[in-house]
Structure formats: structure tokens, C-alpha cells
Amino acid sequence: MEKSIRLLDLGVDEFGERVMDHVKAYMKALGERGIRLRSVVVFGSRARGDYKPWSDADVLVIAENLPIVKRWETLWIGEVEPRGYTPREFMRALLSLDMTALDACCEGKVVYDDGFWELALKEFEKVKEIYELTKLEDAWEIGRFPHALKA
């Protein structure tokens, strides 16, 4: 997996350590637990570049075999705040206008991907068009509510 990791400049934390090193350690720990990653995407302030030294790294993890219990807290290491989904759950999250899923698609920076993320972004574009979504500073505005769609 190491060769497939895209190294991003996510800045340093309040101790002067590179946040990307925390993300890499997190991914390594997931691999050691046998979790089969599909996509790892950093979103939030670290992806946008408006972070502070004490800002954590919001990390979207999409994996086939995430443990059902504590899916959002699959594993916590250092400055990484994980959000975990299976591929199916993530696609459902997009359809239900889950803010984490929308934000990750809009502003996310890909660290690792096996091809799933391209599919997710295509679905995101469809959802944006159907609901006429507009990204606001800290929310999403829905321009229309199609009555025939089910989330």
C-alpha cells in the first residue's frame, strides 16, 4: 500500500510533526488490522488549507470490511479523526445528503484510492444536479426537493 499513497502537504501539528505522517500511520494501522481500504480522503480544514496548528485531520475511510461496531471510530491515532463507511454506505450517504459525504466529495484530497473515488465523485455530481446543491461556508443549500426520489 505504501507505494499507492499520495503524499499531501497537510501542514504540521502544534508539536511540529507533519500531519501527513499521522495519516500514514493511521493507514498502516488499518492495514495491520486487515482492513481492506478502497479510498482514504482528507477533508475539512487540512484539505482546504485553512487549518490551525491544533486542527485535526478529518479522514474519510472507505473500506470493504470495516467493523460494524464503532464504525466512526475504527481506530484513532494522533491527529486523525476518522469517518468510516463501506462503499455501499458511502453511496447511500451521498443520496441522503450526509454532510460528511458531501464535504469530502467537494473539498477532499485523495491520499489512497483503488478506483472507487472516481465512482463516488460521479454519483456526487448527479446528486448535486438533482438537488441543485450549493456549498455554503459551513453547510449545503438545497435548491430543490425532487419528490420522486427516495434517499
The 8 nearest C-alpha neighbors of each residue, nearest first, counted from 0:
[[1, 3, 2, 4, 27, 30, 111, 26],
 [2, 0, 3, 4, 27, 23, 5, 26],
 [3, 1, 0, 4, 5, 111, 6, 110],
 [4, 2, 0, 1, 111, 5, 112, 110],
 [5, 3, 111, 1, 110, 2, 6, 0],
 [6, 4, 110, 111, 7, 3, 109, 2],
 [5, 7, 4, 110, 8, 19, 23, 9],
 [8, 6, 9, 5, 19, 110, 108, 109],
 [7, 9, 10, 19, 6, 18, 17, 11],
 [10, 8, 45, 18, 7, 19, 11, 46],
 [11, 9, 8, 17, 18, 12, 45, 19],
 [10, 12, 17, 16, 15, 18, 52, 9],
 [11, 13, 52, 15, 14, 16, 53, 18],
 [12, 14, 52, 53, 15, 11, 16, 51],
 [15, 13, 12, 16, 11, 52, 53, 17],
 [14, 16, 11, 12, 13, 17, 52, 10],
 [17, 15, 11, 12, 14, 18, 13, 20],
 [18, 16, 11, 19, 20, 10, 12, 15],
 [17, 19, 21, 20, 11, 9, 10, 12],
 [20, 18, 22, 21, 17, 9, 23, 7],
 [19, 21, 23, 18, 22, 17, 24, 16],
 [22, 20, 24, 18, 19, 23, 25, 77],
 [21, 23, 19, 25, 20, 24, 26, 79],
 [24, 22, 20, 26, 25, 21, 27, 19],
 [25, 23, 27, 21, 22, 26, 20, 28],
 [24, 26, 22, 28, 23, 27, 76, 21],
 [25, 27, 29, 23, 28, 24, 22, 30],
 [26, 28, 24, 30, 29, 25, 23, 31],
 [27, 29, 31, 25, 30, 26, 24, 32],
 [30, 28, 26, 32, 31, 27, 34, 25],
 [31, 29, 27, 33, 32, 34, 28, 26],
 [30, 32, 28, 33, 29, 27, 34, 26],
 [33, 31, 29, 30, 34, 28, 27, 35],
 [34, 32, 30, 31, 35, 29, 64, 28],
 [33, 35, 30, 29, 32, 64, 36, 65],
 [36, 34, 62, 63, 33, 64, 37, 30],
 [35, 37, 62, 38, 34, 61, 63, 60],
 [36, 38, 62, 113, 61, 112, 115, 35],
 [39, 37, 112, 61, 111, 36, 60, 116],
 [38, 40, 60, 111, 110, 59, 109, 61],
 [39, 41, 109, 59, 108, 110, 58, 107],
 [42, 40, 58, 108, 107, 57, 46, 59],
 [43, 41, 107, 46, 103, 57, 106, 58],
 [44, 42, 46, 45, 57, 47, 41, 106],
 [43, 45, 50, 47, 49, 46, 48, 42],
 [46, 44, 48, 50, 9, 47, 43, 56],
 [47, 45, 42, 44, 43, 48, 41, 108],
 [46, 48, 44, 45, 49, 43, 106, 42],
 [47, 49, 45, 46, 50, 44, 9, 10],
 [50, 48, 44, 47, 45, 51, 46, 43],
 [51, 49, 44, 45, 48, 54, 52, 47],
 [50, 52, 54, 53, 49, 12, 44, 13],
 [51, 53, 12, 13, 54, 11, 50, 10],
 [52, 54, 13, 51, 12, 55, 50, 78],
 [55, 53, 51, 52, 50, 56, 12, 44],
 [54, 56, 78, 79, 57, 53, 80, 45],
 [57, 55, 79, 80, 78, 45, 58, 54],
 [58, 56, 80, 42, 41, 43, 81, 79],
 [59, 57, 41, 81, 40, 80, 56, 82],
 [58, 60, 82, 40, 39, 81, 83, 41],
 [61, 59, 83, 39, 82, 38, 58, 84],
 [60, 62, 84, 38, 85, 37, 83, 86],
 [63, 61, 36, 37, 85, 35, 64, 65],
 [64, 62, 85, 35, 65, 86, 36, 61],
 [63, 65, 62, 34, 66, 35, 85, 36],
 [66, 64, 62, 63, 67, 34, 85, 70],
 [65, 67, 68, 70, 64, 73, 69, 34],
 [68, 66, 70, 65, 69, 64, 73, 71],
 [67, 69, 66, 70, 73, 71, 65, 72],
 [70, 68, 72, 71, 73, 67, 66, 74],
 [69, 71, 73, 72, 83, 68, 67, 66],
 [72, 70, 82, 83, 69, 73, 81, 84],
 [71, 73, 69, 74, 70, 81, 75, 82],
 [74, 72, 70, 71, 69, 83, 75, 66],
 [75, 73, 72, 76, 81, 29, 25, 28],
 [74, 76, 79, 72, 80, 77, 73, 81],
 [77, 75, 79, 25, 78, 74, 21, 24],
 [78, 76, 79, 21, 75, 25, 55, 80],
 [77, 79, 55, 56, 76, 21, 80, 18],
 [80, 78, 56, 77, 76, 55, 81, 57],
 [81, 79, 57, 56, 58, 55, 78, 75],
 [82, 80, 58, 59, 79, 57, 72, 83],
 [83, 81, 71, 59, 60, 58, 80, 84],
 [82, 84, 60, 71, 70, 61, 59, 81],
 [85, 83, 61, 89, 88, 60, 86, 62],
 [84, 86, 62, 88, 63, 61, 87, 89],
 [87, 85, 89, 88, 61, 84, 90, 62],
 [86, 88, 90, 89, 85, 91, 84, 92],
 [89, 87, 91, 85, 86, 90, 84, 92],
 [88, 90, 92, 86, 91, 87, 84, 85],
 [89, 91, 93, 87, 92, 88, 86, 94],
 [92, 90, 94, 88, 89, 93, 95, 87],
 [91, 93, 89, 97, 95, 90, 94, 88],
 [92, 94, 96, 90, 91, 95, 100, 97],
 [95, 93, 91, 150, 92, 96, 90, 126],
 [94, 96, 150, 92, 93, 97, 91, 149],
 [97, 95, 93, 94, 98, 92, 101, 100],
 [96, 98, 92, 100, 95, 99, 93, 101],
 [97, 99, 101, 100, 102, 96, 138, 139],
 [100, 98, 102, 101, 97, 103, 82, 59],
 [101, 99, 103, 97, 98, 102, 93, 92],
 [100, 102, 98, 104, 103, 99, 105, 97],
 [103, 101, 105, 99, 104, 100, 98, 106],
 [102, 104, 107, 100, 42, 105, 101, 106],
 [105, 103, 101, 102, 107, 106, 120, 100],
 [106, 104, 102, 103, 107, 101, 134, 123],
 [107, 105, 103, 104, 102, 42, 47, 46],
 [106, 108, 42, 103, 41, 104, 40, 105],
 [107, 109, 41, 40, 46, 42, 110, 106],
 [110, 108, 40, 111, 39, 107, 41, 112],
 [109, 111, 5, 39, 40, 4, 108, 6],
 [112, 110, 39, 4, 38, 109, 5, 3],
 [113, 111, 38, 114, 37, 116, 39, 115],
 [112, 114, 37, 115, 38, 111, 116, 36],
 [115, 113, 112, 116, 117, 118, 37, 38],
 [116, 114, 118, 117, 113, 37, 119, 112],
 [115, 117, 119, 118, 114, 120, 38, 112],
 [116, 118, 120, 119, 115, 114, 121, 122],
 [119, 117, 121, 116, 115, 120, 122, 114],
 [118, 120, 116, 122, 117, 121, 123, 115],
 [119, 121, 123, 117, 122, 118, 116, 104],
 [122, 120, 118, 124, 123, 119, 117, 125],
 [121, 123, 125, 119, 120, 124, 126, 118],
 [122, 124, 120, 126, 121, 125, 127, 119],
 [125, 123, 127, 121, 122, 126, 128, 120],
 [126, 124, 122, 128, 123, 127, 129, 121],
 [125, 127, 123, 129, 128, 124, 130, 122],
 [128, 126, 132, 124, 131, 125, 130, 129],
 [127, 129, 131, 125, 126, 130, 124, 132],
 [128, 130, 126, 131, 127, 125, 145, 143],
 [129, 131, 143, 132, 127, 128, 141, 142],
 [132, 130, 142, 128, 127, 129, 141, 143],
 [133, 131, 141, 127, 130, 140, 142, 139],
 [132, 134, 140, 139, 135, 131, 141, 142],
 [135, 133, 139, 138, 140, 132, 136, 137],
 [134, 136, 138, 139, 137, 133, 140, 132],
 [135, 137, 138, 134, 139, 133, 140, 102],
 [136, 138, 135, 139, 134, 102, 98, 140],
 [139, 137, 135, 136, 134, 140, 98, 133],
 [140, 138, 134, 135, 133, 132, 141, 137],
 [139, 141, 133, 132, 142, 134, 138, 135],
 [142, 140, 132, 143, 130, 131, 139, 133],
 [143, 141, 131, 132, 130, 140, 144, 133],
 [144, 142, 130, 141, 131, 145, 129, 132],
 [143, 145, 130, 146, 142, 141, 129, 148],
 [146, 144, 147, 148, 143, 130, 129, 149],
 [145, 147, 148, 144, 149, 143, 130, 150],
 [148, 146, 145, 149, 144, 150, 129, 130],
 [149, 147, 146, 145, 150, 144, 129, 94],
 [148, 150, 147, 146, 94, 95, 145, 91],
 [149, 95, 94, 148, 91, 96, 92, 93]]
